[in-house]
Each structure stands twice: as C-alpha cells, then as structure tokens.
Amino acid sequence: VTAMVVALFYCLDALFGERRDRSVLFWKSMPVSDRTAVLAKVAVPMLVVPMFLFALITATQLVVLVGHVLLWAVKGLSVGNLLQRLPFADMSLGVAHMVITLAIWYAPVYAWLLLVSAWAQRSPLAWAVVPWIAITAIEQLMFRTSFMAKWLRDRFFGGFDAAFSTREPLADLAQKMQQNGATNVHGAEYTPDVMRFLSNPETWLGIAIAVALIAATIWLRRRQESQAT
C-alpha cells in the first residue's frame, strides 16, 4: 500500500512539477524526445517501484528467517527441519508475481495521473479525483446505478484477486474477519495464477486504457513544450 501511494503521488507531480519550476525548458534543450521523457517517468511506478518492493519484501523475509533460525537454535530445535519446510522458490515467485501483476493492474491509474500532471495548471490532485466523484454521483442520481463506483473499486482493490487463485475472495475474507474475529477465520490459500490474470478482460482493458492515456500525455507534453518556448 505504501509503495502504491508513493507511485501515485509521483505520477501526479512528475510532469506538473517540471512545468511549475520551468525545468521542462532544460529537458527541451537536451536531446531527449517527449516520448522518451514520458516513458522514463512511466518506468518509475511500473518498473522501479516494483523492483524496490520485491527487494524490500525479500530482505524482510530473510531477516525474519534469520531471526527464526537463531530462535530455534537457542531452543535446541532442528533448524534443518525449519529450512526444509520453507518453500523458498515458491515464496520468491509469489512475491515477483504479486509486484508485476499489481504494476500492470494499476497501469491505467498511473497513466491517468500522468496525463493530469501534464495538463493541470494547478491542483492536479483535485483534477485527478473530482471528475470521477462527479461522474459517480451523477450516475447514482440520474440512473440509480453504480457501475462507475464498482469499476473504480475493482481497479483499486481487485488486483490481488485477479492475480491469485483462492478459495475465497479477499473482500469476502476481510468481511468475515470483521464479523467473527481473525481467530475464527481460516486464512485463504492464495496461489499465483498467471492464466487467471491474463484471461481477465479487465487486465487487457486496463492495458489499452493505459497505452491510450500515455500516448495522450506524450502529445500534451510536446504541445506544452512548444508553448513554453
């Protein structure tokens, strides 16, 4: 969650900040195309943040493992038995699968924020959020439906269930934990499922939206650069 918040605020300020401090003129003087500049900024939430997140989670797991090994050794328990039971390969593959699929799932969100960052003259956060609130409210008032609210909820919170097979959806499990208490709910068995993720139409819809928004961001940055000069 922290990594996602950092990525969201980075995207929101990435292009807005360079126009605010006029550093866009510096980049204009460099032999760097608008496409390269925008794609470099896209790479931060899509590549850099997931790689850092993978390294951080792996390092945390190793620290916890070392702590358990020392604890077992002090108590005279078999460390070999502990190590044999840990699926090291599955753990690493599961973390890698998680960070990659979540980056792809949130791609349209990152692309939308970059577009707003390139367009907004002030208050990019408001321009990024208020239109969706207005659309959701208008839909509810005029049609008594909530398709937009459901789509936004699934886009923000449905990535984990889209990427993992489980006996029980994460939302249902969380609701049971609130009602019955964590001690009365058996943990769901989550298994990385590449085909489940790739066969989800929402995955490809998100990718298509992200590509279109990134293309629009490149065009908008090129247009604003010409106006600035």
N, C-alpha and C positions, 0 to 999 in steps of 0.2 A: 504493500500500500504506500509506503514511504517513497519507494522508487517511482511509482506511478505519479504521485503528487509532484515530485521533483521534475519528472519528464513533462508533465502538463504545464507547470509554470515556466519551464524552459522554453517550450514551444510558444507559449503566449507572449514571451518577451523577446524571442530570438530575432525577429525582423522588426518589431516595433522599437526595440532598443537601439538598433543601428540607425534608424531614421531619427529617433529622438536626439541622439548625440551626434548626428551627422557623420557617423563613421561609414555610412553607406558610400560617401564620396571617396573615402580611402579605398574601399573594396572596388569601386568603379575604376580607380586608377591602376589596379592590379590586373594582370592577365587572367582573370577568373570570370567565367561566364556566369550568368544568372542561374542557369540550370545547375552548375557545379556548386554554387554557393547555397542554393536551397537544398539540394540533395545532401550536402555536407551537414546542414542543420537537421535534416530528417534523420540522418545516420545517428545522431546523438540519442534520441529516445528509442530508435529501432535497433541499434547495434551496441552503442557504448554502454547505455544503462543496463540492458540485459546481460552483457558480458561482465560488468561490475557486479551485478546482482548475483550471477552464477558464482563468481569468485567469492563473494561475501558469504553466501549460503554454504558453499563448500568449506570455507575456512571455519565457519561457525560449527559445522558438523564435525570437523576434525578436532576442534577444541573440546567439544562435548565428548567425543570419543576418547581423547587422551584422559580427560577427567574420569570417565568411567573405568578405563583401564587401570589407572592409578588406584581408584577406589576398590576395584576388585582385587588388585594385587595386595593392598593393605589388609583386606579382609581374608586373604588366603584363598580366594576363589580362582577358578580356572579362567585365565584371560583368554586362552585359546578357544574355549567354549564360546565366549562372548564374540570373538572375532569371526568364528565360523558361522555364527547365526546372522551376521550382518550382511545384507546383500549390497555390497559396495557398488557394483556395476549398475544395479537397478536404481540405487539412490542417485547416482550421478546422472544417469539417463533421465530419470524422472524430473530432476531439477532443470536439466537442459531443455527437456520437452516443455516444462512449465514456462520458462522465461521466453522461449522462442514463440510459442503459441500465443502467449499473452501480448507480446510485442505486435504480432500480426493482428490479433483481435482488436487492439487499441489503435491500430494504424489510422483509421478514419478520424478518430478523436484527435490524434496528434496532427493530422493533416488539416483538420478544421481550425485548430488553434493557430497553426502556422499561417493559414490564409487570413484569419482575423488579425494576426500580428502584423501581416504585411499591408492590411487595408486600413485598420482603425487609426484615426488621428489622435485619439485619446481614449482612456478607459477601455483597453482591449478586453479585460475580464468581463465587463458589462456587456459588450457587444458579442462576446462568445456565449454568454449564458442566457441573457434576457430574451433573445429571439425564440429559443427553444421553450422557455417558460411561457411565452406568449402563445406560441403555436399549440402547446399542450392545453393551456387554459381555454383558448378559442375552440379547439376541438371538443373539449368537455362541455362547454356552454352551448355550442351550436348543434352538435351531433350526439351528445351524451355517450361518447365513446372515449377510449383511452389507448388507442393504438400507438400514438407517438410516445406516451409515457411508458408503455410496455417495451417499445423498441429501445428507448434510451436506457431503461433499467437493464434489459438484456445485454446491451452493448457495454455497459459499465460493469455489470456483475455476472454476466453469463459466460465469460471466457473460460473460467475454470471447469464448469460443467460441460462446455463444448469440447474441451481438450482431453478430458478424463472420463473413462467409463466407471460407473459407480452403481452400487445397488440402490442408492438414494440420492436425489439431487441435493446439492449443497444448501439451497434455500429451505427445503423441507427438513433437513437435518438440523439447521440452525433454529428453526421454529420449534422443533421437538425439544431441543436443548433448553430453550427459554421456558417451555411449558413444564417439563419434567425434571429439569436439572441435568447437568452434564454427567453426573454419576449414573443416571438411569438410561442413558442413550449410548448404544454401542457405536463406535466410530465407523463411518462408512469406508469401504475398501475402494480407494481410488487407484486406477490403473491407467497409465499413459496410453492413449488411443489415437494414433495418427490418422487412421482411416475415419474415425468418428469426426475428427476435426476437419479433415479435408472434404468429407462428404456433406458437411453442414453448409447449406446455401448462404447462411449469414456470414460465413468466413469469406466467401468469394464476393458477396455483395459489399462487404467492408473493404476488401482489397480494391474493388472497382471504384468505390467512392473515394478512397484514399488517393488513388492514381489521378482521378479527375481533379481533386482538390489541390494536389501538389502541382499539377500542370497549370491550374489557375493561379497558384501562388507564384510560380515562375514568371508567368505573363505579367502579373500585377507588379512584381518586383522590378521587372525590366521597364515597365511603364513609369513607375515612380522614380526610378533612377534617372530616366530621361528628363522628367520634370524637375528633379533636384539639380541637374546640371544646367 
